[in-house]
Amino acid sequence: MSDNKAIQTLQNTKEFNEVIKVKGSLIIFDCFSTWCGPCKVIDPQILKLSQAYSDTYFYKLNVDEVPDVAQKLDIRFVPTFLLFKDGEKVAEVVGAKPKALEDAIRANLGCGATHSSNEQ
């Protein structure tokens, strides 16, 4: 994975399959749709979380553009945030709930987390 901390948008199943194989890092998938109002509202907070937690990698997944991945992940509502570590799903947050997402990130990072506080 690159050191670029920008949130990348996954374009296809191949990209998803490559990202999911990465070991040792917490990976957060922001499953969204362009027509989803709450998805747009929470975007700035997701950007802040991605910058605050330097030990994580955030990826956006447009469920309308990559429906096979959305179906594989059983995404039924947007936004849905899925946290993966070592190829396994470790947490899921359904809805525009930045506090719940941050709690899930903290719970799954372990003791080596780098974080700068950004309380909502």
C-alpha positions in Angstrom: 0.0 0.0 0.0 1.2 3.5 -0.7 1.9 6.0 2.0 -0.6 8.4 0.4 -3.3 8.9 3.1 -5.9 10.2 0.6 -9.1 8.2 0.7 -9.1 6.2 -2.5 -12.2 5.0 -4.3 -12.1 1.3 -5.4 -13.1 1.0 -9.0 -13.6 -2.7 -9.4 -13.5 -6.2 -7.8 -9.8 -6.7 -8.6 -8.9 -3.6 -6.6 -11.0 -4.7 -3.7 -9.4 -8.2 -3.7 -5.9 -6.7 -3.7 -6.7 -4.4 -0.8 -8.4 -7.1 1.3 -5.3 -9.2 1.2 -3.1 -6.7 3.0 -1.9 -7.9 6.4 -1.2 -6.0 9.5 -3.2 -2.8 8.9 -6.8 -1.8 9.7 -8.7 -1.2 6.5 -12.0 0.8 6.6 -14.4 0.5 3.6 -16.8 3.4 3.3 -19.7 1.8 1.4 -21.7 4.7 -0.1 -23.9 5.8 -3.0 -23.9 9.2 -4.8 -27.7 9.6 -4.2 -27.3 9.1 -0.4 -27.8 12.3 1.6 -26.3 11.0 4.9 -23.2 9.7 2.9 -22.5 13.2 1.8 -23.1 14.7 5.2 -20.6 12.4 6.9 -17.9 12.7 4.3 -16.0 15.6 6.0 -16.0 13.6 9.3 -14.6 10.5 7.5 -11.8 12.6 6.0 -11.0 13.9 9.5 -10.9 10.3 10.9 -8.7 9.1 8.0 -6.2 11.9 8.9 -6.4 11.4 12.6 -5.7 7.6 12.5 -2.5 7.3 10.6 -2.3 3.5 11.2 -5.5 2.9 9.1 -6.4 2.9 5.4 -9.7 4.2 4.2 -11.3 3.2 0.9 -14.6 4.4 -0.6 -16.8 1.8 -2.3 -19.6 3.1 -4.5 -22.2 0.3 -4.2 -23.8 1.3 -7.5 -20.6 1.1 -9.4 -19.2 -2.1 -7.9 -22.4 -4.0 -7.1 -20.7 -7.4 -7.1 -18.5 -6.4 -4.2 -21.4 -4.7 -2.4 -23.4 -8.0 -2.7 -20.4 -10.1 -1.6 -20.1 -7.8 1.5 -23.9 -8.0 2.1 -24.3 -4.2 2.0 -28.0 -3.4 2.6 -27.9 0.2 3.7 -25.7 3.2 3.0 -23.6 4.4 4.4 -22.1 1.2 5.8 -18.5 1.1 7.2 -16.7 -2.2 7.3 -13.5 -2.7 9.2 -11.1 -5.4 8.1 -7.9 -6.7 9.5 -5.8 -9.4 8.0 -8.5 -10.2 5.5 -11.2 -10.7 8.1 -14.2 -8.4 8.9 -13.7 -7.2 12.5 -16.5 -4.6 12.8 -19.4 -3.0 10.9 -21.1 0.3 11.5 -24.3 1.0 9.6 -25.5 4.6 9.2 -23.9 8.0 9.4 -22.5 7.5 13.0 -19.0 9.0 13.2 -18.7 8.3 17.0 -19.6 4.7 16.6 -17.1 4.4 13.7 -14.3 6.0 15.7 -15.1 3.7 18.6 -14.8 0.7 16.3 -11.5 2.0 14.9 -10.1 2.5 18.4 -11.3 -1.0 19.5 -9.5 -2.6 16.6 -6.3 -0.7 16.3 -4.6 -2.1 19.4 -1.9 -0.4 21.5 0.2 0.9 18.6 -2.4 3.4 17.3 -1.4 6.9 16.3 -4.3 9.3 16.9 -4.8 13.0 17.2 -8.0 13.9 19.0 -10.8 15.3 16.9 -13.9 15.1 19.1 -17.2 15.6 17.2 
